[in-house]
Structures are given as C-alpha cells and as structure tokens.
Amino acid sequence: MKMNIDITEEQFTSLLFQARKNGVADKRFDLNLAEGKLSENRLASILETVEVKRDFKTSETGNVAIEYACSGEPSGITSTKAKWWALFINEEVCILIQTCKLRDIISQYLGTSRDVSGGDNNQSQMVLVPVIKLTL
C-alpha cells in the first residue's frame, strides 16, 4: 500500500539538515538529490526577484558604489522591489546578496566620507561599500 505524506518545504529542509548533521546523507543519493533540488528551486525563486548591477571600478578601488538617491529622490537600493541584488565586480565574480542585508550594510556608511555623489552631473547619491563587507 502506497501512502503520501504532505510536508512543507520548511519541514523537508529541516529533515534533510538533520540527516546531514547526523552523518547519514553523505552517501545517500536520494538525500543529496533532494538537497540539490531544493537549492535549485531557491536559486530559481531568487532569479525572479533580482536586481543586477555592475561596477566597472571595483577592480581598481575595492569598493562597490550603491546608489540610494538621484536628484534628491529615492532610487537604487532605496526604491527597489527586488529581494536580491547581483553585483558583478569583474568578469569572473558576481556577489548575490539579499536586498535587506545590503541595506543594512550601506546604512553604516551614510553620512560618512563613503557617502558620495556621482553619475551623470553628480546627481546620484551613493555609498562606496568595501567588497569584503559584502561577503561577511
């Protein structure tokens, strides 16, 4: 007799975590496959709500410029609806970060020497964030 058990994705993730923590997931293809599928689904949902940016000077400066206003109006990180930001820092590296986490990071630099103007006619206000801060 075949039986279906309905569980939430959160419950399933918890079960997989417990199996890995207890050392029973290492060689079991079915658990590894399930973990992989969960990760693929998570990435697919992220890509539906991602804002993609590129900073051409990051390789020189070690910073990423994050715009938060333009012409005195909220823009960029302040006005985005995206849940995630993808920041290309060169041809080989892209940092994917939750928007709320990025907002927390830039808040510590507002009003400091890293809070600068730039862009066309210096109309954009932005924060220069050290790349290393995005990975902590």
N, C-alpha and C positions, 0 to 999 in steps of 0.2 A: 504494500500500500504506500503510495507516494503522498507526501504531505508538504504543503507550502507553509513557510513561516514568514510573516511580514515583519521586517525590522526597518528602522530608519537608517539613513546613511551614517548618521552620527553613531548609532549603536554598532553598525557594521565596522566603522572605522575603529571604534573602541575595542571590538573583538579582535581585529587584526593587530592593533597595537599590543594588546595583552598577549597574543600568540607570539609576536616578535620578541616582546620583553621576556617571555618565559623560554625563549630559545627554540620554539617549535616551528617557526616559519622559515627558517633558513633553507631547508631542503624541500619544502613542500611547494611544488609548482603552483598548485591551486591558490594558496595564500599569496604567493608572490605575484601571480597574475591578477588577483583581486586588488592588491595594493597598487599595482601599476595602473589598472583601470580607474581606480579612484583618483589617482594623481592626474591621469589624462583628463578625466571629467573636470577636475578642479582647474586645470590649465585652460580647458575649453571655456569654462564659465568666466575665467579671468579675461581671456582674449575678447570676450563680448563687451567688456566694460573697461578697456584700457585706453589711456591717452599716451601717445607716443611722441617723445621729444628727442632732439639731438642737439648736443652742444659741441660745436666744432673746435672750441679752445680748451676743452678738458684735458687733452693730452699735454698741452703746454702749461696749464695753470694748476691742474689737480682739483679744480672746482667744477661744479655744475651750476649754471645760472637757472634759478627757478623763478619765473615771473609770477607776481601776485597782483599787480595792478597795471593799468595802462591809461594814460590821460586822466588819472585820478579815479578811475572806475575799477572795481574788482575784475580781475581776469586771471588766466592761467590757473594756478593751483587753488586760488580763492574761489573761482567760479565754476570749476569743472564738476561734472556729474559722474565722471569716471571713478570707479572704485580702486583702480590700479593705475600706476604710471610706469611706462617703459622708458628708461633713459639710456639712449645709445651714447656711449662715451668714446668709442672709436669703432673701427670696422670689425673688431673681434669680440667686443663686450657689450652686453645690454643688461642693465640692472632693472629688475622688476620689483616694484615696491608699492605697498598699499598707500593710497592717497592720504588716508588719515595718519599714517606713520610719517609720510613726507611732510605733511602739515605740522606735525609735532616737531620734526627736525628743524624746519625753517623758522618756527616761532622763536627759537632761542637766538636767532641771528637778526631778527627785526630790530631796527634802531641801533645796530652796531655798524662798524666800518664795513661789514659784509653786505649791508643793505645799500644797494647802489641803483643808479639809473642807467639805462642803456636802450638798445634797439633804435628804431627809426626816430631821429630827432630827440633822442634820450627821453622818449615818452613812457617807456616801460620802467616799472619799479621791480627790482628782482633781488633775490638773496643769493649770494655765492656760497654754496654748500660744499665743503670738502668731500670728495668722493668717498673717502674712508668712513665718513659718518653715515653713509647710506647702507653700509654693509654691517653695521653693528646691531 
